[in-house]
């Protein structure tokens, strides 16, 4: 089935999304900063064979209108994304996200009137105080900008550094282009994610959780803490991947999500004693 695009009206303006699938359970996906729903282009058709899969552009990224200021917090982003999900008609969706998107999935689940049916989290930003301070001060330097293309070289070097020198050209191109689209505000959701601690909301949530991570992801060491916090959690580590499971192994990533969705859907249908 072909992936289509659309917009949902919210208090901040339009939230853009990509969609694939017209029947089955709802699945909503949130991307890492500072990219867009394009990171799920190869995942959506795989999910859409069995579900109604939506990938959102975080407000201020991709084709979504920005929040009112850079001083916007993750629960505020989540409130607006919950509005978008409700406008689309999503009911009890399984929500998933990578890094910033993991925090957005957790908080959007809390903001949805009917809650979420489950969570699929990759790299939950469960930072300690020192880590949080380091990310806040060092991770989002100002992007250089001139008529010599310094900004593009900077972007390429940045993603080779954080994604690895062997990052495939297609992934590198996608990341740099999306970063350049939001150069003046690329740090907004990053900084919000670094300020935010998702621990309390993760612990309070009642939906089952799949921690779906790359073996060597930057935040893979947080999986053990996430397992302790969540009431009903399981971990699947995709062996050999340095990170970005949705981009590097979309087939494996989608297959694990669908297996999880089938499991929790079956559990919900079982009669209670």
N, C-alpha and C positions, 0 to 999 in steps of 0.2 A: 504494500500500500504506500502511496506517495505521502511524504511529509508535507504538511501545509503550515501556514503561519496565520497568526491572528493577534488581536489586541483586546485587552480587558480594561474597562474604565475603572479607575480607583481615585481616591482622594488626592493622589499626587499626579494624576493624569493617566496616560496609557502604559500598561505593562504588556510587553510583547512576549509571545510564546510561540513555540513550534509544537506541532501535534501530529501523532500518528496513531491510527487505530480508532475504530468507531463502536467497539463493543467490549465487554469484559470489565474487570476492575480498573479503577483509576490509579495511575502512577504519576506523581509529580516530581520533577528533578530540578535541582538548583546547582548552579555552577560555582567554581572557585573564582576568587578575585584575580585579576580584573577582566575576566574573559566574558563569555556570553553563552547562550544556549547552543551556539555552533559546536561546542565541545561534545554535544550529544547527537550530532548528525548521524553517526553510524549506529548508535544505540537505539534511537527511536524506531526505525523500521523493524528491528528485531523484537522490541517490546510490543509494537503495534500489531503484530500477528495474533497476540493473545490478550491484549489489554488496550485501554485508552491512555496513551502515554503523552504527557505534556512536559516540555522543558521550558522553563521561564528564563527571561533575561532579568537579572536583578535590577531594580530601579537605578538608573544612572549608567547602565552598561548595555551593550548591544543596542537594541532599538527601543528600550524602555525609557520613559521620561525620568528625570532625576528627582531625588528627594529635595526638600526645600533648602537644605544646607549640608555642609560637610559634617556637622555635628549631629548626625542622625545615628541612632543606636540600632543594634540588631533587632530588638523586639519591635521597633518602628518599621523597619524593612519587612519583618515578618507579618505585621498587621496588614500592610498593604498587599503583600503577596497572598495572604489569606483572602483578602477582598477579591483579588484577581481570580483565585481558585474558585471562590463562590460564584462569581459572575459566569465562569465557564460551566458551572454546574457540577463540579467535582464533589463527590460524596464519599466520606471515609477513605480518602486516598492513602496509598502507601507513598510516603514522601522520602526522597533520597537526595543526598548532596555530598559534595567533595569539599573539604576544608571549610572556607567561608560558607559554602553551600550546606555543609553538615549542620552548622549552627543555625542557618536559616531554616532547614528542615525541622529541627527540634522545636524552634520557636514558632514556626508556622503551624505545626501540629497543635501547639498550645493555643494558638489564636483562632483556629478554625472552630466554628460553632459546634460541629459534630465530631471534632477531633480527627485523628488519623488512624487508619487501620494498621499501620506499621511504619517503621523507619528503616532506611538503608543508608548507613553513614560510612563515609570513607575519610579517615583522617580528622577525627573530632578535635578541635582546638582547645584541649584541656590543659592550658598552660599554668605553670606555677608563677609566682610573683616575679621572679627574676627573668623567666622566659618572656613573660608578657611585656615587661619593661624593655627588654632587648628588642623584641619585634616592633614595639611602638616607636622606638628611637632609630632603628637601623634599617627596617625592611622596605620602607617606601621613600627613598630619596627623590628629590625633584627630578623630573625628566628633562634632560638637556634639549634645547630646541634652536635650530638655526637652518639656514638655506643650504647647508652642505650635507644634510641627512644624518647629522650626528645622533639624532634621536633614534633613528632606525638601527644604527650600529650599537647604540646603548641597549636597545631592546633585545637584539640578537645575543649580545654578550650576557645580558641578564638571564635569559632563558636557558642558554647553554650552561650557565653557572648553577641555576637552581633545578633544572631538569636533566642535566648531564650533557657532556660534550657529544654524546652519540645520539642526541634527540633527533628523530627523523625530520627531514626538511619540511614535510607537510605540517607536522605539529608545530615546528618552530615558526613557520609562516603564519599559521592560524593565531598563535599566541601573540606574536609581535603586532600583527594587524589589529587584533582586538584591543591590545594595550594602547596603540596609537590612536584609536578611535576615541578613547576617553582620557587622553594624556593629562588634561587639566584637572581631572577628578579621579584618576585611577586609584588613588589611595583612600577614597572615602569609605568604601565597604571594607577594605583591608583594615583600616584603623578602627572601624566599628567592631570588626571581628576580634582584633587584638584587645580592645577594651572589654569585650563581653566574655563572661564566664558561663558556658552552657551547662555546667555541672548540675546546678539545682534543677533546671528544667528537665535534663536527661533523667535524673533520679526520680523526679515527680511523675514522669510520663508513664502511662499505663499500656501503651502500644508495644508489641514485640519489636525487637531491634535486631537487625542484621548489620554487623560491622563487616563491611566488604572492602578489604584494603589490599593494596599492593604490598608485597613482602617487604620491600625496602623503601616504602613511602616515607617522606620527610616526617610525618606524624604517626608512623606505625607504632612507635613506642607508647602512644596514648591509648592503644587498644585495650591493654590490660586494665587501665583505670576506667575506661568506658564500660567494660564488662562488669566491673564491680558496681558501678553506679546504676546501670539500667536494671530494671526489675526482671526483664525477660529478654536476655541478649544471647546471641550466638556470634561466633567469629569465623569468617572465611578469609583466609589470606591467599591471594593469588601469587603462587610461587614464581620467583624469578623476575618479577616486575619491579623496576626502580621507582615507580609512581604512576599517576595518571591512568588508573585501570580502565576508565571509560574511553580513553583515547588509544591506549596501546593494545588493549585486548577487549574491544567492544563486544565480541561474541561471548567471551567468558563472563564479562561483567553483566550482560543482559541475561544470560542463562541463569546466573546465581540469583538475580532479582526475581525472575519468573518462578524459580523453584521456591523461593521464600514466599512470594505472593500466593502460590498454590497451597503451601503449607498452612499459612495463617488463615487463608480463606476456608480451607478444610476444617481447621480447628474451630472457626467461628460457627460452622454449620453443624458440628457435632452436638447432639442433644446433651444438655447438662443434667447430671443426676439430681 
